[in-house]
Amino acid sequence: MNLRIVYTALVLMVLLYGCGPKKGIVTKKKNESTKVETVEDRRTEEPSAEPVTSTPENPPTSTDAYIQQYSSIAKNQMRTAKIPASIILAQGILESGSGRGRLAVEANNHFGIKCHGWNGSKIYHDDDRSQECFRKYKKAESSYRDHSEFLTGRRRYASLFELRQDDYKGWARGLKAAGYATDRRYPQKLISLIERYELYRYDQEVLGKTSPKRVVVNSGVQRYIVEKGDTLYSLAKRYNTSVEAIKELNNMISNDLAAGQELMIPK
C-alpha cells in the first residue's frame, strides 16, 4: 500500500516538472524588427601644417627637354641667389633623373631635399634609409626656389658664395665637401653633366659674357659612325671641335646619339 502511494507521488512530480516553461528557447514575433545602432567615427586626421595638393608637371622626355624646360628658372635663381645656373641645372638633372624620378613626378622635388624641420607637405621615399621624409611642393618652380634658400640659409655652404659665379668646378667640389651628398663621385658627376650639355653657357648668359665661337678654318668634314658610349662632348673633345659645331653641321636639335648613327664632324 505504501509503495503504491510513493509510486503515484513520483509520477505526479515527473508530470508536473515536464510540463513547465522551457526557458532555453526564444521565439521572435513574426513582425519583430531588429534595431541597428549606427556609431559615428569621431576620429579626425591631424591637419597638415600646409595642406598642399601637388600638381606634378609632365615629365620631360629627355635631358635636353629638361634643360629647355627649366633653364630659365635656373637663370633667375642665379640672378637672385648667386648660385651658378649650371650647378642648379646639373643638380636638378642628377637628383631628379631629368625630372622622371618618383620625387619629381609625385612631389615636384627636383633636388632630393629632405624634411629637416619642414612644416609643409611631405612624401616618404627610400633613400639612405627606408621611407625617409622628403619635401613636397605644389610646383617645380617652388622646388628650385627652396633649393636656393636651402643653400643660402645654411652656414656650412657659406664658403661657396666666395667663389666666382662661373666657377662650376669649385661649386661642384664645394657642395660635396659641405655635405650636400654622400656620393664620393658627386662632383665629377655634376662637372660631367655641365660639360656634356654645355650648361656653363647659362652662367655666361647671366653674367653677360659671350662664349667664343670656334672658327673652322678647313671647311672640310669627315664622316663618323656613332658607337655605343659616344657623346657629342666626347666627340667634340676627340676631334678638337665644339658640340654646337657638330650639332649645327648635322642639323641636330638635341644632344642624343644612337649607335650606328652617321655624323659629319668638322675638320
C-alpha positions in Angstrom: 0.0 0.0 0.0 2.8 2.4 1.0 4.7 1.5 -2.2 1.8 2.4 -4.4 1.4 5.8 -2.7 5.1 6.6 -3.2 5.0 5.4 -6.8 1.9 7.6 -7.5 3.7 10.7 -6.0 6.8 10.2 -8.2 4.7 10.0 -11.3 2.8 13.2 -10.4 6.1 15.1 -9.8 7.6 14.0 -13.2 4.5 15.2 -15.0 4.4 18.4 -13.1 8.1 19.4 -14.0 7.9 18.1 -17.5 5.1 20.5 -18.5 6.8 23.6 -17.1 8.0 26.5 -19.4 11.1 25.9 -21.5 13.4 28.8 -20.8 16.1 27.8 -23.3 14.1 28.6 -26.4 13.4 32.1 -27.6 10.9 32.7 -30.4 10.7 36.0 -32.3 7.4 37.6 -33.3 6.8 37.5 -37.0 6.8 41.2 -37.4 9.5 42.0 -34.9 12.3 44.2 -36.3 16.0 44.2 -35.3 17.3 47.6 -34.1 20.7 48.5 -35.6 22.7 51.3 -33.9 24.9 53.4 -36.1 28.1 54.6 -34.3 29.7 57.7 -35.8 33.5 57.5 -36.1 34.7 60.7 -34.4 38.4 60.2 -35.1 39.9 63.1 -37.0 43.1 63.2 -39.0 45.7 65.6 -37.8 45.7 68.5 -40.2 48.8 69.1 -42.2 50.6 72.4 -41.4 50.5 73.2 -45.1 47.8 71.3 -47.0 49.3 71.1 -50.4 47.8 69.4 -53.4 50.8 68.7 -55.6 50.3 69.2 -59.3 53.1 67.3 -61.0 54.2 68.6 -64.3 54.5 66.3 -67.3 58.0 64.6 -67.0 60.5 65.7 -69.7 61.1 63.2 -72.4 64.9 63.6 -72.3 67.7 65.5 -70.5 67.7 68.1 -73.3 63.9 68.6 -72.8 64.5 69.0 -69.1 67.2 71.7 -69.7 64.9 73.5 -72.1 62.1 73.4 -69.6 63.9 74.6 -66.5 66.9 76.7 -67.8 65.0 80.0 -67.4 64.1 79.2 -63.8 67.8 78.2 -63.1 69.0 81.5 -64.6 66.5 83.5 -62.5 67.7 81.7 -59.4 71.3 82.6 -60.3 70.4 86.3 -60.5 68.7 86.3 -57.1 70.7 83.7 -55.1 74.1 84.0 -56.8 74.3 80.2 -57.4 75.6 79.2 -60.9 72.7 78.2 -63.2 74.9 75.4 -64.5 75.2 73.9 -61.0 71.4 74.3 -60.4 70.6 72.5 -63.6 73.2 69.8 -63.1 71.9 69.1 -59.6 68.3 69.0 -60.9 69.2 66.6 -63.7 71.2 64.3 -61.4 68.8 64.4 -58.3 65.6 64.0 -60.3 66.6 61.7 -63.1 66.0 64.5 -65.6 62.6 65.1 -64.0 61.5 61.4 -64.3 62.2 60.2 -60.8 59.5 59.5 -58.3 60.2 62.5 -56.1 60.0 64.9 -59.1 56.9 63.3 -60.6 54.8 62.9 -57.4 56.2 65.7 -55.2 57.8 68.2 -57.6 61.0 67.7 -55.6 63.9 68.1 -58.0 66.8 68.3 -55.6 66.2 65.4 -53.1 65.8 67.8 -50.2 64.7 66.0 -47.1 62.2 67.4 -44.5 64.7 68.8 -41.9 62.2 70.8 -39.9 59.9 71.3 -42.9 56.3 72.2 -42.0 54.8 71.7 -45.4 53.5 68.6 -47.1 55.7 65.5 -47.2 56.4 62.4 -49.1 58.2 59.3 -47.9 60.7 57.6 -50.1 63.5 55.0 -49.7 66.9 56.7 -49.8 69.9 56.1 -47.5 67.3 54.5 -45.1 63.9 53.1 -45.7 60.9 55.6 -46.0 62.8 58.8 -45.3 60.8 62.1 -45.3 61.2 64.4 -48.3 59.6 67.8 -49.0 56.7 68.1 -51.3 55.9 71.2 -53.5 52.9 72.5 -55.4 55.1 73.1 -58.5 58.6 72.5 -59.7 59.5 76.2 -59.5 58.9 76.1 -55.8 61.5 73.3 -55.5 64.1 75.4 -57.4 63.4 78.4 -55.1 63.6 76.2 -52.0 66.9 74.7 -53.2 68.4 78.3 -53.4 67.1 79.1 -49.9 68.4 75.8 -48.6 72.0 76.7 -49.8 71.9 80.4 -48.9 70.3 79.8 -45.5 72.9 77.3 -44.1 76.3 78.4 -42.7 78.0 75.2 -44.0 77.5 76.4 -47.6 78.7 80.0 -46.9 82.2 79.4 -48.4 80.7 78.5 -51.8 79.5 82.1 -52.2 83.1 83.3 -52.0 83.7 81.5 -55.4 83.2 83.1 -58.8 79.7 82.5 -60.1 81.1 80.8 -63.2 83.4 78.5 -61.2 81.2 75.5 -61.6 84.0 73.1 -60.8 84.7 74.8 -57.5 81.0 74.8 -56.7 80.7 71.0 -57.5 83.6 70.1 -55.2 82.4 72.5 -52.5 78.9 71.0 -52.4 80.3 67.6 -51.7 82.7 69.0 -49.1 79.9 70.7 -47.3 77.9 67.5 -47.1 75.2 68.0 -49.7 75.7 64.5 -51.0 77.3 61.3 -49.7 78.3 60.0 -53.1 82.1 60.4 -53.4 81.8 60.9 -57.2 79.2 63.7 -56.8 81.5 66.5 -58.0 82.6 64.5 -61.1 79.0 63.7 -62.0 78.0 67.4 -61.8 81.0 68.5 -63.8 80.4 65.8 -66.4 76.8 66.9 -66.9 77.8 70.6 -67.1 80.4 69.9 -69.8 78.4 67.3 -71.7 75.4 69.6 -72.1 77.3 72.8 -72.0 75.3 74.1 -69.1 78.1 76.7 -68.4 76.7 78.8 -71.2 73.7 79.7 -69.0 76.2 81.1 -66.4 77.8 83.2 -69.2 74.4 84.5 -70.3 73.5 85.7 -66.8 77.0 87.3 -66.3 76.8 89.0 -69.7 79.7 87.0 -71.1 79.7 85.6 -74.6 81.4 82.2 -75.2 83.9 82.4 -78.0 82.8 80.6 -81.2 85.2 78.2 -82.8 86.1 79.1 -86.3 86.6 76.2 -88.6 89.5 77.1 -90.9 89.2 74.0 -93.0 85.7 73.7 -94.4 86.1 70.0 -95.0 84.2 67.4 -92.9 84.7 63.8 -92.1 82.1 61.1 -91.6 81.8 59.2 -88.3 79.6 56.3 -87.3 78.5 56.6 -83.7 79.5 53.8 -81.3 78.0 52.8 -78.0 79.1 55.2 -75.3 79.8 58.1 -77.6 78.5 61.5 -76.6 78.7 64.8 -78.5 81.0 66.1 -75.8 83.4 63.2 -76.1 83.4 63.5 -79.9 84.0 67.3 -79.8 86.9 66.8 -77.5 88.4 64.0 -79.6 88.2 65.9 -82.9 89.1 69.3 -81.4 85.8 71.0 -82.2 82.7 72.0 -80.3 79.3 70.4 -79.5 77.5 73.3 -81.2 79.6 72.9 -84.4 78.7 69.2 -84.7 75.0 69.9 -84.0 74.9 72.8 -86.5 76.6 70.7 -89.2 74.1 67.8 -88.6 71.0 69.9 -88.1 70.6 68.4 -84.6 68.2 69.8 -82.0 69.1 67.5 -79.1 72.3 66.0 -77.9 71.1 62.4 -78.0 73.0 59.9 -80.1 72.2 56.4 -81.2 74.7 53.6 -82.0 75.1 53.3 -85.8 74.1 56.9 -86.4 76.2 58.7 -89.1 77.6 62.1 -88.2 79.6 64.7 -90.1 82.5 66.0 -88.0 84.1 69.4 -88.8 87.8 69.0 -89.5 
